[in-house]
């Protein structure tokens, strides 16, 4: 009913990557990624390598740095992030980046390893300055339900700044449900509210944002097909 026909289920460690692959193998229109979230970096990148040749895996990630929670030591986070960038290059796969309170190190590591041609900053939460830095590198910005929150004014500015051909919409289910469902469990269907919020901020139609973000997703993740 929400019009969602295609979705990417993101792996954050070996267990969730295996689950994502299993789901993708059973349902049309669902795709998987293989990644080690910075929270799980302490388990080592070797725990996900075995999944990278599975045909249902269409990207590396989510991976990156999270200095807000520091569930894994920062030095290990940095090493594992760099290793996953190298895997993206080696396998010719897009990269999905998670970064929180770690912009400088994130950009430094991407510069050192070479940012993959197709890189998505997932659940983007920066302001216009960080957005411009990502865009200057050629990355896509993916906005979640946070963009619908009235208090997220810096994020609103970033959403207005982002060129339409670099804009993506996501849910990050089951987290970060958009208004009017904030505080409840999120679900893929709620991406429609994210699209509506983006359209309102950009003073354009919901249809134009829906069509653009759908087209951009297929460019960012070529395995989704035309």
N, C-alpha and C positions, 0 to 999 in steps of 0.2 A: 504493500500500500504506500510505503514511503518512496518507492521508486529506486531503491538501492539494488543494483543488479550484480555488482562486483565489489569485493572487499579483500583486503590484505590482513591476514592474521599474523601478528608479529611475534617472533621468538625472542625471549629475554635470557634464556639459558638452555641447557640441553633438554630439560623436561618440557618446557613450553615450546621449544622448537619442534620436538618430536610430536607434541600435541597439535601444533599448527599444521605440520605436514600431514598428519592423520586426518584432520578436518578437511584440508584441501584435497586430499585423495578421495574423499567421499562425497564432496559437493561441487557441482559446477559453479564457476564464478567466484570461488574462494581460492586464494593463493597464500603461500607461506613465505616467511623469511627465517633466516638462521642468524642468531646474534647472541651476544653476551652483554647484557645491560651492565652499566658501571657498578650497580649494587652487587652483581654476581661476578665481577671481574676476578675476584680472588680464586675462583674455580679454574681459571686458565682457559685460554682460547682453544686448546686442544680438545676441550669437551664438545665443541660444536663443529669441528672440521669435518667429521664424518658425514654431516648432513648436507654439505655444500654441493654435492653432485646429484642430489635428489631433484628430479625434474619439476617438482612442485615449489622449490625454493627459487624466488625471483629477486631476492635482494639480501644484502648483509645488514644485520642490525635487528633491534636497535642497539647501538653502541655509542660510547662517548664518555663523558665525565659528569659526575654528580658530586659537587663539593658541598651541597646542602646537607645531605645525610651522611656521606662518607662511610657507607656500609662496607666498602673495600678501601684499603689504603690508597692514597692518591697516586703514589708511584706505580702501583699495580694497575690502577685505572688507566693511567697514561700509556703504559706498556701494552695493555690489552686493546685499548683503542687504536693505537698505532698498528698492532698486529691485524686487527680487523680491516683497517684501511688497506693494508697490504693484501689481504684475502680478496677484498673487493676488486682490486686491480688484477690479481692473479686469475680470478674467475670471471672477470668482465661483468660484474654485477653492480647494480646501484647500491648506494650506501645510505642508511637511515641513521641520523645522528640525534642523540639525546644529550643536551647540555644544560646544566643548572648551576648557577653561581661559578661558572668556570669558562667564561668566554675567552679570556686571553690564552689560556692553555689549549682550549679547543682549536682556536685559529692557528696557534703555533704548530700543533701536531698535524693539522691538515696541510699546512704549508710545508712542513718537513717531509711528509709522506707523499704529498701530491694529492689534492682532492679529486676523487673520481668524477668523471664527466657528469654523471647523474647522481647528485647528492641532495638529500632532503633533510632539512632541519625539522624534525618531527615535534609536534606539540610546541611550536615556537612560542616563547614567552618573553622575548626581548623587546626592547623599544626600537625607535626608528634608527638609532645609531647602529645597534647590532644587526638590524634588518639590512641596512645598507651594506655593512661589511659582508654579510652572507650573499647578498645579491651581486656585489662586486666580484665575488668568487664564481658566480654562475650557478648558485644553489637555488633550490626551491624552498619556499617557506610554507609549512603546513600548519594551519590554525585549527585549534580544538575548541571545545565549548567555552574555554576561558574567554574567548573573544566576545562572547555574549554577556559577560559580566560587566555591570556598569562601572565598577571600580577599576577596571583594567585599562586605564586611559592611555598609558604608554603603548600598550599592545594595540589599542585602537589606531593610534598614529602609525604604527608599523603596518597594520592591515591596509590603511589608506595609501601608504607609500609603495607597497609591493606592486610591481607591474602585473597586469592581469595574466600574463603568460608565465608567471612564476608562482602563482597562487594555488595552494592546495587546501582541501578541507578534510578533517578527520574527526573521530570521536575520542580515541584513546579509551574505548570501552574496556572495563566497566567503570572507569574513573571519569571525573570532570564532566558530568552531565551538564549540558547547556541550559540556560534559562529557556523555558519555565520549569525545567526538571532539576534544577541545581540542588545538590544534596542527596539525590537519589541515584540508584544504579543506572549507569549509562548503557546505551545499546546502539548498534550500528544505524538503526533507523533515525536516530537523533541527529545524524549529520545534516539533515534538512534544516535544523535550527541553526547550525553553524553557518550554513550557506546563507540563510536569511539574515543572520547578524552581519556577515561580511557584505552582503548587498546593501544593507542599511547604512553601514559605515562608509561605503564607497559611492553611495547615492546612485545606485544602479538597480537593475532588476534581478530578482532571484534566479530567473531563467538564465540570464547571462553569466552569473557566477557559477551556477550549476554546470552549464555547458563548458565553461572555461576550465573549471577545476577537474571535470571528468576528462577533458582532452589533455590537460596537463599531466594527469596521473598516468595516462597511457604513454606520454613522452618520457616521464620520469622513470616509469617501470615498463620498458618495452615488451616484456613477456605477457603483459595484460592483453596485448593485441590491439588491432585498430578499432 
